[in-house]
Amino acid sequence: MSDPLNILVTGFRGRMGQAVASAVSDDPDTRIAAGIDLGDSLTDALEKSQTVIDFTLPSFTDELIEGCLESKLPLVMGTTGHDDKQLEMIQKASEQIPIVHAPNYSVGVNTLFWLTRKTTEILGDGFDLEVVEMHHRHKKDSPSGTARRLAEILAEAKGLSYDDDCRHGRFGDVGARTATEIGVHALRGGDVVGDHTVIYAADGERVELTHKASSRMTFAKGAVRAAKWIAEKDLKKGLFDMQDVLGLK
């Protein structure tokens, strides 16, 4: 890039916002045009920016999408926990502006996504599938967006349905495990940045794929990479994820 990419960082005073701000400042190809949080003017910040990186809450998504559409600005969205209506809004907005929407921007986690699909295809039938995630005590949504995506990949690879075949936790006399069941379990505690494990359990053997994040900077750097990718490709519209950014599709 000849000139640094001017980036608006939303959720600027939050943990991820601060990590993104640091990653933007450390990259010679990008700079912080504005940083906003609750109560700040989105309109003023958008006017100064060329791209938005968002790690906030679903309650802010509607306003942010509307602002990006009006300003015709690309959006890199790391916020998770959206409902179906908001996901539809993001999809519709991508018909007018480029959006990278990913549950996780870590290169390592996106490698885990790829490995999960391939491992599921290779192992075939006979393995029980479980996803376990752990995050810090402050995380509000459950399961994490990454854990949900891992479960979705398992369901897609097995020809199953996330909504119908996933069991979120177990309590009481729930009966024996079914052959098509995908278990999803969320743990919360301490300052854990993000641990995710996909378990394939069969009679006589078990395969586990695990990713552990020790710093939010891995997510922040990935989000900056996504913002630069949109600019370098000169994309005008479309919905993408980190698999697109990394060329894994």
C-alpha positions as CSV (number, residue, x, y, z in Angstrom):
1,M,0.0,0.0,0.0
2,S,1.3,3.5,-0.9
3,D,-0.5,5.2,2.0
4,P,-1.5,3.6,5.4
5,L,-5.0,2.3,5.6
6,N,-7.1,4.4,7.9
7,I,-9.0,2.1,10.3
8,L,-11.8,2.8,12.7
9,V,-11.6,0.6,15.8
10,T,-14.9,0.0,17.6
11,G,-15.0,-1.1,21.2
12,F,-11.8,0.9,21.5
13,R,-11.5,0.7,25.3
14,G,-12.4,-3.0,25.6
15,R,-9.8,-5.8,25.8
16,M,-10.1,-6.7,22.1
17,G,-10.3,-3.1,21.1
18,Q,-7.0,-2.3,22.8
19,A,-5.4,-5.3,21.1
20,V,-6.7,-4.3,17.7
21,A,-5.5,-0.7,18.3
22,S,-2.0,-2.0,19.2
23,A,-1.9,-4.3,16.1
24,V,-3.0,-1.4,13.8
25,S,-0.3,0.9,15.3
26,D,2.4,-1.8,14.9
27,D,1.6,-2.4,11.2
28,P,3.3,0.2,8.9
29,D,0.5,-0.3,6.4
30,T,-2.3,0.8,8.8
31,R,-3.1,3.6,11.2
32,I,-5.9,4.4,13.6
33,A,-8.2,6.9,12.1
34,A,-10.6,6.8,15.1
35,G,-11.5,4.7,18.1
36,I,-14.9,4.7,19.6
37,D,-16.8,3.1,22.4
38,L,-20.2,3.4,24.0
39,G,-21.5,7.0,23.8
40,D,-19.1,8.2,21.1
41,S,-20.2,9.4,17.7
42,L,-20.1,6.7,15.1
43,T,-20.9,9.1,12.2
44,D,-17.9,11.4,13.0
45,A,-15.6,8.4,13.2
46,L,-16.8,6.8,9.9
47,E,-16.0,10.1,8.1
48,K,-12.4,9.8,9.1
49,S,-12.0,6.1,8.1
50,Q,-11.5,3.8,5.2
51,T,-12.3,0.5,7.0
52,V,-13.9,-0.6,10.2
53,I,-12.7,-3.4,12.6
54,D,-15.4,-4.3,15.1
55,F,-15.2,-6.3,18.3
56,T,-18.1,-5.2,20.4
57,L,-21.5,-6.6,21.2
58,P,-24.5,-7.7,19.0
59,S,-26.5,-4.8,20.5
60,F,-24.3,-2.4,18.5
61,T,-24.4,-4.3,15.2
62,D,-27.5,-2.8,13.7
63,E,-26.2,0.8,14.1
64,L,-22.8,-0.2,12.8
65,I,-24.2,-1.9,9.7
66,E,-26.4,1.0,8.9
67,G,-23.4,3.4,9.3
68,C,-21.1,1.3,7.1
69,L,-23.8,1.1,4.4
70,E,-24.3,4.9,4.4
71,S,-20.5,5.5,4.3
72,K,-19.8,2.6,1.9
73,L,-17.1,1.4,4.1
74,P,-15.7,-2.2,4.4
75,L,-16.3,-4.0,7.6
76,V,-14.2,-6.6,9.5
77,M,-16.5,-8.0,12.1
78,G,-15.3,-10.1,15.0
79,T,-18.4,-9.7,17.2
80,T,-20.1,-13.0,18.0
81,G,-23.5,-14.0,19.4
82,H,-25.7,-12.5,16.7
83,D,-29.3,-13.8,16.3
84,D,-30.7,-15.1,13.0
85,K,-32.2,-11.7,12.1
86,Q,-28.8,-10.0,12.5
87,L,-27.0,-12.6,10.5
88,E,-29.5,-12.0,7.7
89,M,-28.8,-8.3,8.0
90,I,-25.1,-8.9,7.7
91,Q,-25.7,-11.1,4.6
92,K,-27.9,-8.5,3.0
93,A,-25.4,-5.7,3.7
94,S,-22.7,-7.6,2.0
95,E,-24.5,-7.2,-1.2
96,Q,-23.5,-3.5,-1.1
97,I,-20.2,-3.5,0.9
98,P,-17.4,-6.0,1.5
99,I,-17.7,-7.7,4.9
100,V,-15.3,-10.2,6.5
101,H,-17.3,-11.9,9.2
102,A,-15.5,-14.6,11.1
103,P,-15.9,-16.2,14.5
104,N,-12.1,-16.2,15.0
105,Y,-9.3,-14.3,13.3
106,S,-6.4,-16.4,14.5
107,V,-4.4,-18.0,11.7
108,G,-4.0,-21.0,14.0
109,V,-7.8,-21.4,14.7
110,N,-8.5,-21.1,11.0
111,T,-6.0,-23.9,10.4
112,L,-8.0,-25.8,13.1
113,F,-11.2,-25.2,11.1
114,W,-9.5,-26.7,8.0
115,L,-8.1,-29.7,9.9
116,T,-11.4,-30.4,11.5
117,R,-13.1,-30.8,8.2
118,K,-10.3,-32.9,6.8
119,T,-10.1,-35.1,9.9
120,T,-13.8,-35.7,9.9
121,E,-13.7,-36.8,6.3
122,I,-10.8,-39.1,6.8
123,L,-12.0,-40.8,10.0
124,G,-15.5,-41.4,8.7
125,D,-18.1,-43.2,10.8
126,G,-17.5,-44.8,14.2
127,F,-16.3,-41.7,16.1
128,D,-18.3,-39.8,18.6
129,L,-17.9,-36.0,18.1
130,E,-17.5,-33.5,20.9
131,V,-16.4,-29.8,21.0
132,V,-15.1,-28.3,24.3
133,E,-14.2,-24.6,24.7
134,M,-13.0,-22.5,27.6
135,H,-12.9,-18.7,28.0
136,H,-12.4,-16.1,30.7
137,R,-15.0,-15.4,33.3
138,H,-16.2,-12.2,31.6
139,K,-17.3,-13.8,28.2
140,K,-21.0,-13.3,27.8
141,D,-22.0,-15.5,24.9
142,S,-22.0,-19.3,24.9
143,P,-20.9,-21.3,23.1
144,S,-18.1,-19.2,21.7
145,G,-18.4,-18.3,18.0
146,T,-15.4,-20.5,17.3
147,A,-16.9,-23.5,19.1
148,R,-20.1,-23.0,17.2
149,R,-18.2,-22.9,13.9
150,L,-16.3,-26.1,14.8
151,A,-19.6,-27.8,15.5
152,E,-21.1,-26.5,12.2
153,I,-18.1,-27.9,10.3
154,L,-18.5,-31.3,12.0
155,A,-22.2,-31.2,11.1
156,E,-21.5,-30.2,7.5
157,A,-18.9,-32.9,7.0
158,K,-21.2,-35.6,8.4
159,G,-24.4,-34.4,6.6
160,L,-26.0,-33.4,9.9
161,S,-27.7,-30.3,11.2
162,Y,-26.2,-27.9,13.8
163,D,-29.7,-27.0,15.2
164,D,-31.0,-30.6,15.3
165,D,-28.0,-32.7,16.2
166,C,-25.9,-30.6,18.6
167,R,-26.4,-31.2,22.3
168,H,-25.2,-28.2,24.5
169,G,-24.0,-29.8,27.7
170,R,-25.6,-32.7,29.6
171,F,-27.4,-32.9,32.9
172,G,-29.4,-35.6,34.6
173,D,-30.6,-38.9,33.0
174,V,-30.3,-37.9,29.3
175,G,-29.9,-41.4,28.1
176,A,-27.2,-43.0,26.0
177,R,-25.4,-40.9,23.4
178,T,-26.8,-41.2,19.9
179,A,-24.6,-41.9,16.9
180,T,-25.4,-38.5,15.2
181,E,-25.0,-36.4,18.4
182,I,-22.4,-33.6,18.4
183,G,-21.7,-32.5,22.0
184,V,-20.8,-28.8,22.6
185,H,-19.5,-27.8,26.0
186,A,-18.6,-24.3,27.3
187,L,-16.3,-23.7,30.3
188,R,-15.8,-20.3,31.9
189,G,-13.1,-19.2,34.4
190,G,-10.1,-17.1,35.1
191,D,-8.4,-15.1,32.4
192,V,-8.4,-17.8,29.7
193,V,-8.1,-16.1,26.3
194,G,-9.6,-19.0,24.4
195,D,-9.1,-22.8,24.3
196,H,-10.9,-25.1,21.8
197,T,-10.7,-28.8,21.4
198,V,-12.4,-31.1,18.9
199,I,-12.6,-34.7,20.2
200,Y,-13.1,-37.8,18.0
201,A,-13.8,-40.8,20.4
202,A,-14.1,-44.3,19.1
203,D,-13.7,-47.8,20.7
204,G,-10.0,-48.2,21.4
205,E,-8.7,-44.8,20.3
206,R,-9.3,-41.1,20.5
207,V,-8.1,-38.2,18.3
208,E,-8.0,-34.6,19.7
209,L,-7.4,-31.4,17.8
210,T,-6.6,-28.5,20.1
211,H,-5.9,-24.8,19.8
212,K,-5.0,-22.6,22.8
213,A,-4.6,-18.8,22.5
214,S,-2.5,-17.1,25.1
215,S,-2.8,-13.6,23.7
216,R,-5.6,-11.5,22.1
217,M,-2.9,-10.2,19.7
218,T,-3.3,-13.3,17.6
219,F,-6.9,-12.3,16.9
220,A,-6.1,-8.6,16.5
221,K,-3.3,-9.2,13.9
222,G,-5.6,-11.5,11.9
223,A,-8.3,-8.8,11.8
224,V,-5.8,-6.3,10.6
225,R,-4.7,-8.8,8.0
226,A,-8.3,-9.1,6.9
227,A,-8.7,-5.3,6.6
228,K,-5.6,-5.1,4.4
229,W,-6.8,-8.0,2.3
230,I,-10.0,-6.2,1.4
231,A,-8.1,-3.1,0.5
232,E,-5.5,-5.0,-1.6
233,K,-8.2,-6.9,-3.5
234,D,-10.1,-3.6,-3.9
235,L,-13.3,-5.5,-3.1
236,K,-16.6,-3.6,-3.5
237,K,-19.0,-6.1,-2.0
238,G,-19.3,-9.6,-0.8
239,L,-19.4,-11.7,2.4
240,F,-16.1,-13.4,3.3
241,D,-14.4,-15.1,6.2
242,M,-10.8,-15.8,7.3
243,Q,-10.7,-18.9,5.2
244,D,-11.0,-16.6,2.2
245,V,-8.4,-14.2,3.6
246,L,-5.9,-17.0,4.1
247,G,-6.7,-18.7,0.8
248,L,-7.9,-21.9,2.4
249,K,-11.0,-22.3,0.3
